[in-house]
């Protein structure tokens, strides 16, 4: 059975361009940043292969929504290296400690995932008094954000304290990702998890007032009862 559609070049350009556009999909672009041994800045690298459209033909490359970004010039290189990125769809993934190096593209990045620090160092950051202000200051440079994922390896419920720290990103588009289980929580769902933990299973304190308590969470946590099963 043939798998190649040979008459494709004879299709009208408008139809071909629509097909190329439909071939674009969101990617997780993991960025590695290494501090330069001397001077400011860093070296960027990524193991993510180029999008398929960049390899098909000249027309697909010309119409592909990818641009050169994260330029790096090594001391022994004659020309700069770069990473092809579609800032409209790709999610840029980077450890927290290297987010400062994204400043050059802070106005371009629309989808961002950063990995929160772990251990006692990370716990001190998220529960410490100054971490919320630290995040607000860091995210004020990201003026195009529409989605943020925080990849967390422990104590995911504590991160609800940072709910309002992600700049222009809409409240409902902030997600907390448990890297061990793959569970992804919205801010309202993370609030429920924190409440359940604090009550050792979210035990209702007064059974006579259960309806009022449930309504309170619906009104103030922006969630629905059926969402509770997904979190559980």
Long-range contacts (C-beta under 8 A, 24 or more apart in sequence): 16-59, 17-63, 20-53, 20-59, 20-60, 20-63, 20-64, 21-63, 23-52, 23-53, 23-60, 24-51, 24-53, 24-64, 24-65, 24-86, 24-89, 25-89, 26-89, 26-90, 26-91, 26-111, 27-51, 27-86, 27-89, 27-90, 27-91, 28-90, 28-91, 28-93, 28-113, 29-83, 29-85, 29-90, 29-91, 29-92, 29-93, 30-93, 30-94, 31-70, 31-83, 31-92, 31-93, 31-94, 31-98, 31-102, 32-94, 32-98, 33-94, 33-98, 33-101, 41-101, 42-72, 42-98, 42-101, 43-72, 43-74, 44-70, 44-71, 44-72, 44-81, 44-83, 44-101, 45-72, 45-81, 46-70, 46-83, 48-83, 50-84, 51-84, 51-86, 54-84, 65-89, 69-105, 69-108, 70-105, 87-144, 91-147, 91-149, 93-151, 99-138, 100-138, 102-142, 103-141, 106-141, 106-142, 106-143, 107-141, 107-142, 107-143, 107-144, 108-144, 109-142, 109-144, 109-145, 110-144, 110-145, 110-146, 110-147, 111-145, 111-146, 111-147, 111-148, 112-142, 112-145, 112-147, 112-148, 112-149, 113-148, 113-149, 113-150, 113-151, 113-177, 114-148, 114-149, 114-150, 114-151, 115-151, 115-179, 116-150, 116-151, 116-152, 116-153, 116-159, 118-153, 118-154, 119-154, 122-153, 122-154, 123-154, 123-155, 123-158, 126-155, 126-158, 126-159, 126-161, 126-162, 127-158, 127-161, 131-161, 131-162, 132-161, 132-162, 132-164, 132-165, 135-162, 135-165, 135-166, 136-164, 136-165, 136-167, 139-165, 139-166, 139-167, 139-169, 140-167, 141-167, 142-167, 142-168, 142-169, 143-167, 143-168, 144-168, 145-169, 146-170, 146-173, 147-173, 147-175, 148-173, 148-174, 148-175, 149-175, 149-176, 149-177, 149-184, 150-174, 150-175, 150-176, 150-177, 151-177, 151-179, 152-176, 152-177, 152-178, 152-179, 153-178, 153-179, 153-180, 156-183, 156-185, 156-190, 156-193, 157-190, 157-193, 157-194, 157-197, 158-194, 159-190, 160-187, 160-190, 160-191, 160-194, 163-187, 172-222, 183-231, 185-231, 186-223, 188-221, 188-222, 188-223, 188-227, 189-223, 189-227, 189-230, 189-231, 191-221, 192-217, 192-221, 192-223, 192-228, 192-231, 193-231
